[in-house]
Amino acid sequence: MFCKNTNTALFFSTIDEIPSDIWDALACKKNSYFHPNFLKSLEKNHPKIIFSYIVLMNDKKQPTAFASIKIIDFHLDSIKKDFPFLRDIGQKLRVFPPKKPLKLLICGNTFVSGEHGIFIQEKQNKKAIIKELAESINHFVNSNRKLKKKVDAFLLKDYAEESLSITNELKQFKYHTFSVEPNMKLQLQENWQTFDDYLAAMKTKFRVKARKAFKQSAEIRIEEVTLENIEQKLPKMTALYEKVTSNAGFNLIDFNLETYKDLKERLGDNYILKTYWLDKKIVGFISGMINNNSLDAHFVGIDYQLNRAHAIYQRMLYSYIEIAINKKLKTINFGRTASEIKSSVGAVPQNLTMYLRHKKTIKNKILKLFLQRVQPTPFKQKFPFKK
């Protein structure tokens, strides 16, 4: 999508268009979510998404920030059966088009929870950058006749509480806030040198539960997914992933598991892929990425018919913890969903806020009423560790 550059922003329609000197000046590659290899993998494997990128510039024409933009078709069916009232209200208030999808512009990662939409260089005025981003997004849409006609709403996603004093600048641009399911985060202790150290830190009740899960899953064989065997495993992994998404209460857009081939090739050991087998049948898989000192859990696949008997999902959660301890990482971001079971392994909720604005003024005012009904699903927080 063509967009004319401004004095404060450069616009690109593919990762390959961005010159290497801009990447060098931004110095954002240390964060894997802003590494061109990661972004290219997503772009290459999701042709239904319009990918664009904004590089903000200072008055000396030096890059100060980078934003990843995606335009998707948001279908009302994405709000699953668990949230029928949201669907009903959205239709009654005409927030959602009645017969066509909502064309949604997103600044952020549509597949992973967290602040992965905009990278800001150190020592920059972050509030000013957020304002520039909002203005640049408006220019991006309004300067393109097709986009101006098609785009219905704007979403900037997944900001942690400590960022809100900065991102609340978006309210000046008529964005409304709403809370979403929290990211479940586990802080690893320095004295956890082995998985047994982790178990020793738990209260007896939760340690017994962990040992029971390992006993139930004793017959499960865990295999590493490599570039040599991924082609063979992907069809069965995809079928398991689709079972998980069909159970999800909310899903922005489906992830193409073919992306895993690129991620393994481009990121190597920093991208985690493991499959779980009973005899000759694949019953689950996990995926995740090592980003600096953190392990971020990505998508999983589960055979729900066998899950309870063999504690498949619980065994997967412990696998993430084993990996993080062995690699001497500091945190695990388990992401959204299944908050209660994640809290039982030690994760605590990190609240996340989204900013949403409808392009049309009246609908944007109605949207505020709609978003007041959007609340994270409550869950019972577990406290598995000794004081």
Summary of the structure (lengths in Angstrom):
residues: 387
radius of gyration: 21.5
end to end distance: 55.1
largest distance: 63.2
contacts: 1184
relative contact order: 0.15
helix: 41%
strand: 27%
